Amino acid sequence: MHEILNNPLIRLIIVTVALLLFYKIVDLFLKKLLLRLTGITRTSLDDEVIDILHRPIILSLFFLSLIFSLPHIGLKDEAAFYLKSISYTVLVLTWCITLIKTSNQVVHHILSAVKDETGLRKDLIPLIKNISKIIILGTTAFFFLSIWKINLTPLLASAGIAGAVVAFAAKDAMANLFGGISIFFDKPFIIGDYVVLDSGERGEVVTIGVRSTRIKTRDDILITIPNSIIANTKIINESAPIPRFRVRSPVSVAYGSDIDLVEKTLLEVAEGNPNVLSRPSPRVRFRSFGDSALNFELLCWAREPSVRGLTVHELNSAIYREFEKRNIKIPFPQRDVHLYKTWPGP
């Protein structure tokens, strides 16, 4: 019996079986305890994370215990090295898969909990998941090479050069990516908003992507703007903070007109238009005495920016018709020309 126990292979088998039995009991106890703790919280994220983590934790404890037991088993150095390296490799691969699953759940849960009116979340969630996956896989490859004692100096030098080249080539793409992320969190506009660009174009936001934002003008022309430019330029959002839009209609009437009748007529025209809101109520302002006319301005609020052009057209048409009915004159510039006869000299 003593000779059998002195055999390193038999010792390894006994230690492995004992560790398996011990950590199976620990696994059952830990699972019940953690399930009770997660049942107290309202969120489901901790349940999902624990469901992913508890098996890798038990597996890690088993392999770590096995690794620390190797010096006492009496294996040869070469066998111990390979067994230890295989154990560390299994641990690294296990945690690589576990971290990818956990990061996917956390990213999906956090971004899904953030209110998104930009429509950008459907692009950001898979993008951030892929970026985190690449980082985890790169770290895993580094640990794998370290475990098997592969010289990393040439690889790190090559990776540094390649990284600098890729970073230089992808600087615009990265700028657009971070611009899209800033739009997602800052929400300067959302899909459906009417915006005015710094260059003067005006249109409706139809798409917000990771790389660019698309705006459709009133002429049905699609303008694509990189997010890096959007994030660093002045954008006027006509739909925020409230969707209504103020309409200003300047009107001139002839001197001698009944200004009370002019004001009453303009208010009636505004109140009769279906696109004009009753609150805030329309108002009329007597702005100035012009060279040939009295200058008024009708101020009212359209229900949304998309009907601004139509509302201005309908208001101007109705004002002209009502002025004709009520004999309110709209003047035009007039000049008096005086001719003098010049007498010939002596």
Secondary structure by P-SEA (a helix, b strand, c coil): cccccccaaaaaaaaaaaaaaaaaaaaaaaaaaaaaaaaacccaaaaaaaaacaaaaaaaaaaaaaaaacccccccaaaaaaaaaaaaaaaaaaaaaaaaaaaaaaaaaaaaaccccccaaaaaaaaaaaaaaaaaaaaaaaaaaaaacccaaaaaaaaaaaaaaaaaaaaaaaaaaaaaaaaaacccccccbbbbcccccccccccccccbbbbbccccbbbbbbaaaaacbbbbcccccccbbbbbbbbbbccccaaaaaaaaaaaaaaaccccccccccccccccccccbbbbbbbbbcccccaaaaaaaaaaaaaaaaaaaaccccccbbbbbbbbbbcccc
